[in-house]
Every structure is written in C-alpha cells, then in structure tokens.
Amino acid sequence: MTGFAFCSSKGNLEAIKNKLAWRKKKRMEMEKMENKSKVSNKSNANDKTLCVNNPENSSHQLDAAADCHVPGNISDFSEYSNFPKIVQVAGGGQITAAGYGTLALQSIDKRINNLRGAIYLPGQRQCIISTAQLQKQGFSIRWLSNYHDIELLRSNGSICAIFKRVSGRFLYKPIPLVLEKL
C-alpha cells in the first residue's frame, strides 16, 4: 500500500510539473502575441487603422451572454489601459485579459461609436460585442421582420449596425477605415 501511495504521489507531482510547464508556455505565447501586436501597431503617428485584423475576414459577433466587449486587436481600441484584469468565462473558469478600455466601432454610416466595457484578449479572432454593455450605453436591438437580422440602434433611434445571421451567429462586418490625423 505504501508503494501505491508513493506512485500516486509521483504521478501527481508529474501532473503538477506538466501543468506548470503548460501555463508557462501559454503565458509566453500570450506575451509573444501582445508584443507582435505592439510592433504591428507602430505606423504613422497621425494615422490609426481600425479593423486591421484581416479586414476581409474580420467581423463583430453580437453576444447576449457576454459581460464585456472582447476585441482581439489592440488597434480596435479608442482608449486603452494596459492593466491585467481577471474575468469570468462560461463554465465558471477565469482568464486574465491583458487590459481594458473603450472599443471603437465603425457604424454603417461610417461614424465611430465608442463602446465602453471592452477587455483585450490578444489573438481573439472575432470581436465580441456584448449586448449587456450596449444596453448600459443606451443602445437597443431591433429584430427585423424576417427575424434573420438584427439592427443595433443608437439612443436617438438611428441605425448603428446591422448584424446578419450566419450559421446561427449574428455578425457585422464594418468596412475597413483609416482615420487621419487623430
């Protein structure tokens, strides 16, 4: 019985070592992606490019379960604080966001809407738009008559974006825009 306990302990020790090595690897990957993002964001000081995360394939997904907006590209922020923040995720887990701030969302009329309550997760492939955060800022959602698309309305009733249903998800693809002399 003693030998069994020893083997079990050894197995647990190996599992802990493997878990620590995996965490270190993930942390290094996250830092590497963040550094890549910082390097790629160094362009002309007078220009800011929105939706540079492969604009042809980039889209924003409306999410009724998300507590925060979640862009994966730091250049999508109009304001940003590089301060790690722990956030809860589905299933009860936690992740550490690299920072938080205000997301700049280009509307269909090419205006920029600043959406508070965004966290930065480097490498996030699709920008998640939280309906909870939108409602806190006075936006509302209107289902179109076919229940296939959703309009995002500003507090004054004007249309900000139209999210199209694609494979069960509601997506909005803004046209890439370069703002000059911000």
Secondary structure as UniProt FT lines:
FT   HELIX           2..40
FT   TURN            45..46
FT   STRAND          47..50
FT   TURN            55..57
FT   STRAND          60..63
FT   STRAND          69..70
FT   HELIX           74..76
FT   STRAND          77..81
FT   STRAND          85..88
FT   HELIX           90..92
FT   STRAND          94..97
FT   STRAND          99..106
FT   TURN            108..109
FT   STRAND          112..120
FT   TURN            122..123
FT   STRAND          127..130
FT   HELIX           131..136
FT   TURN            137..138
FT   STRAND          140..143
FT   TURN            145..146
FT   STRAND          149..153
FT   TURN            155..156
FT   STRAND          159..166
FT   TURN            167..168
FT   STRAND          169..172
FT   STRAND          177..180
//
